[in-house]
Amino acid sequence: MAKFLGLDYITPIRISSNQRVAINETLSLKRQSLSNDAQRWELGITLAPSNNKGGTTNDAHGAKLSVHKTLNGVHKPFTMPMPQHLGLSYSPTNLNNMPAGAATSAGAVATDSTFGRHGIVNLVPNRDGYLQAGWFIRFANHSKVYQVLEYLELEDGTSSVLKIHPPLLSTVPSGGVIKSDPDITVYYAEDSDESVTYTNGIMVNASINVVEAV
């Protein structure tokens, strides 16, 4: 279970993709749209209740959250675990997923156009599993978090590829490491309300809204 400042993520969790698209409709009501592929993830995370009846500083999670927001404001980036969509499992022994530390076998080019301008990453053969569609990953040389759209087996049977979104912002070198349980670099959202609710000595409600730093 992912944690932030010592508190578990719990539902509700919001994961949304913000991608700027200009839309126009003609007189015949035909829709025209234009996008430049710029994209960021926006998250709403609910944090688990915390019992502070003992009065110890180790349990003062509400205070820690308040101090963290004060220090970072909306202008200073920080990292936190990227949540995964519910229903996706992860285990090195589960063949439905790829273990952390899997490496690419060949460099991928930024904004690869092979599949509709979505980034394509070649994977090593004889892997232990694969990543399910919807899984979030990060490459060791990237700060950007990408989402797996499709896992593709090549016809030659010697390797496979990941189709990801958004398009790669920079190249992935041969031998680069895939982080399948990634951190994400974020800012607090400008309209975020990081309020904390206490009832009978227990922090019963706390949440954070963040936007990816791109």
C-alpha positions as CSV (number, residue, x, y, z in Angstrom):
1,M,0.0,0.0,0.0
2,A,1.4,3.4,-1.0
3,K,2.0,5.9,1.7
4,F,2.4,9.7,2.0
5,L,4.0,11.1,5.1
6,G,3.4,7.8,6.8
7,L,-0.3,7.6,6.0
8,D,-1.7,4.9,3.7
9,Y,-3.6,5.9,0.5
10,I,-7.3,4.9,0.8
11,T,-10.3,5.4,-1.5
12,P,-11.5,7.6,-2.9
13,I,-8.5,8.2,-5.2
14,R,-8.8,10.3,-8.3
15,I,-6.4,9.8,-11.2
16,S,-7.0,12.1,-14.2
17,S,-5.1,13.0,-17.4
18,N,-4.9,16.6,-18.3
19,Q,-4.2,17.0,-22.0
20,R,-4.8,20.4,-23.7
21,V,-7.0,20.0,-26.8
22,A,-8.5,22.8,-28.9
23,I,-11.9,21.9,-30.2
24,N,-13.9,23.7,-32.9
25,E,-17.2,22.9,-34.6
26,T,-17.9,23.9,-38.2
27,L,-21.2,25.2,-39.4
28,S,-22.0,21.6,-40.5
29,L,-21.4,20.5,-36.9
30,K,-18.3,18.6,-37.8
31,R,-15.9,18.6,-34.9
32,Q,-12.2,19.6,-35.4
33,S,-9.6,19.1,-32.7
34,L,-5.9,19.9,-32.3
35,S,-3.5,18.7,-29.6
36,N,0.2,19.1,-29.1
37,D,0.6,15.9,-27.0
38,A,1.4,18.0,-23.8
39,Q,0.1,16.0,-20.9
40,R,0.2,15.7,-17.1
41,W,-1.4,13.5,-14.4
42,E,-3.6,15.1,-11.7
43,L,-4.3,13.2,-8.5
44,G,-6.7,13.5,-5.6
45,I,-5.5,11.2,-2.7
46,T,-7.4,10.4,0.4
47,L,-5.2,9.5,3.4
48,A,-6.0,6.9,6.1
49,P,-7.2,8.0,9.5
50,S,-4.5,8.4,12.2
51,N,-4.9,7.7,15.9
52,N,-3.2,10.4,17.9
53,K,-4.7,9.7,21.3
54,G,-1.2,9.0,22.8
55,G,-0.1,12.4,21.9
56,T,3.2,11.2,20.4
57,T,4.9,13.2,17.7
58,N,5.3,10.0,15.6
59,D,1.5,10.0,15.2
60,A,1.0,13.7,14.5
61,H,0.3,13.1,10.9
62,G,-2.0,16.1,10.6
63,A,0.7,18.4,11.8
64,K,3.2,16.8,9.4
65,L,0.8,17.4,6.5
66,S,0.3,21.0,7.5
67,V,4.1,21.6,7.7
68,H,4.7,19.9,4.4
69,K,2.1,22.1,2.7
70,T,3.6,25.2,4.3
71,L,7.1,24.4,3.2
72,N,6.2,23.5,-0.4
73,G,3.3,25.8,-1.1
74,V,2.2,25.5,-4.7
75,H,5.6,26.4,-6.2
76,K,8.0,23.8,-4.8
77,P,7.9,20.2,-6.3
78,F,8.1,17.1,-4.3
79,T,7.8,13.3,-4.9
80,M,5.2,10.8,-3.8
81,P,4.2,7.3,-4.8
82,M,2.1,7.1,-8.0
83,P,-1.1,5.3,-7.2
84,Q,-2.1,2.4,-9.6
85,H,-5.6,1.7,-10.8
86,L,-7.6,-0.7,-8.7
87,G,-7.9,-4.2,-10.1
88,L,-4.3,-4.4,-11.4
89,S,-2.0,-6.7,-9.5
90,Y,1.7,-6.7,-9.3
91,S,4.1,-9.5,-8.3
92,P,7.4,-10.6,-9.7
93,T,6.0,-14.1,-9.9
94,N,2.8,-13.1,-11.6
95,L,3.2,-13.5,-15.4
96,N,0.5,-10.8,-15.9
97,N,3.0,-8.1,-14.9
98,M,6.7,-7.2,-15.4
99,P,8.9,-7.1,-12.4
100,A,10.6,-3.9,-11.3
101,G,14.0,-3.4,-12.8
102,A,13.2,-4.8,-16.3
103,A,15.5,-3.3,-18.9
104,T,15.0,-2.1,-22.4
105,S,17.0,-3.9,-25.1
106,A,17.2,-1.0,-27.5
107,G,16.9,2.8,-27.3
108,A,13.5,4.3,-28.0
109,V,13.3,7.6,-29.9
110,A,11.4,10.5,-28.4
111,T,7.9,11.0,-29.8
112,D,8.1,7.7,-31.7
113,S,5.5,7.8,-34.5
114,T,5.2,4.0,-35.0
115,F,1.8,3.8,-33.3
116,G,0.0,7.1,-33.6
117,R,2.9,9.1,-32.1
118,H,2.7,7.1,-28.8
119,G,6.1,6.2,-27.4
120,I,7.3,2.6,-28.0
121,V,9.9,0.9,-25.8
122,N,11.6,-2.4,-26.8
123,L,11.8,-5.0,-24.0
124,V,14.4,-7.7,-23.4
125,P,13.5,-11.2,-24.5
126,N,12.9,-14.0,-21.9
127,R,11.2,-11.6,-19.5
128,D,9.5,-12.8,-16.4
129,G,6.1,-11.2,-17.2
130,Y,4.5,-8.1,-18.6
131,L,2.8,-4.9,-17.5
132,Q,-1.0,-4.7,-17.8
133,A,-2.7,-2.0,-19.8
134,G,-3.3,1.0,-17.5
135,W,-0.2,0.4,-15.4
136,F,1.9,3.5,-14.6
137,I,5.7,3.3,-15.1
138,R,8.7,5.6,-15.1
139,F,12.0,5.2,-16.8
140,A,15.1,5.7,-14.7
141,N,16.3,8.6,-16.8
142,H,12.9,10.3,-16.9
143,S,10.9,12.2,-14.2
144,K,7.7,11.9,-16.3
145,V,5.2,9.1,-15.5
146,Y,3.8,7.2,-18.4
147,Q,0.9,4.8,-18.7
148,V,1.0,1.5,-20.5
149,L,-1.6,1.3,-23.3
150,E,-0.7,-2.1,-24.7
151,Y,1.8,-4.9,-24.4
152,L,2.8,-6.2,-27.9
153,E,4.5,-9.5,-28.7
154,L,6.7,-9.2,-31.8
155,E,6.1,-11.9,-34.5
156,D,9.8,-13.0,-34.4
157,G,9.2,-14.2,-30.8
158,T,12.5,-12.7,-29.7
159,S,11.3,-9.5,-28.0
160,S,8.3,-7.4,-27.2
161,V,7.4,-3.8,-26.9
162,L,5.3,-1.5,-24.6
163,K,3.0,1.1,-26.2
164,I,2.8,4.0,-23.8
165,H,1.1,7.4,-23.3
166,P,2.0,10.2,-23.5
167,P,4.7,10.2,-26.2
168,L,8.3,9.9,-24.8
169,L,9.7,13.3,-23.8
170,S,13.2,12.1,-24.3
171,T,15.0,8.9,-25.4
172,V,15.2,5.7,-23.4
173,P,18.8,4.4,-23.7
174,S,19.6,0.8,-24.4
175,G,19.6,-1.0,-21.1
176,G,17.6,1.7,-19.4
177,V,15.6,0.6,-16.3
178,I,11.8,0.6,-16.1
179,K,10.4,1.6,-12.7
180,S,7.1,-0.3,-12.4
181,D,6.3,1.1,-9.0
182,P,7.2,4.7,-9.6
183,D,7.3,7.9,-7.7
184,I,5.8,11.0,-9.3
185,T,7.1,14.5,-9.0
186,V,4.2,16.9,-8.2
187,Y,3.1,20.3,-7.0
188,Y,0.2,21.0,-4.7
189,A,-2.7,22.1,-6.9
190,E,-3.5,25.8,-6.7
191,D,-7.1,25.2,-5.7
192,S,-6.3,22.3,-3.4
193,D,-7.8,22.2,0.1
194,E,-5.4,20.2,2.4
195,S,-7.7,20.5,5.4
196,V,-7.5,18.0,8.3
197,T,-10.5,16.9,10.3
198,Y,-10.2,15.6,13.9
199,T,-12.8,13.7,15.9
200,N,-12.2,12.4,19.4
201,G,-8.4,12.6,19.1
202,I,-8.4,10.8,15.7
203,M,-7.5,12.4,12.4
204,V,-10.5,11.1,10.5
205,N,-10.2,12.9,7.2
206,A,-7.2,14.2,5.2
207,S,-6.7,14.5,1.5
208,I,-4.3,16.1,-1.0
209,N,-4.7,17.3,-4.6
210,V,-1.6,17.5,-6.7
211,V,-0.5,18.0,-10.3
212,E,2.4,16.4,-12.0
213,A,5.5,18.6,-12.5
214,V,6.3,18.5,-16.2
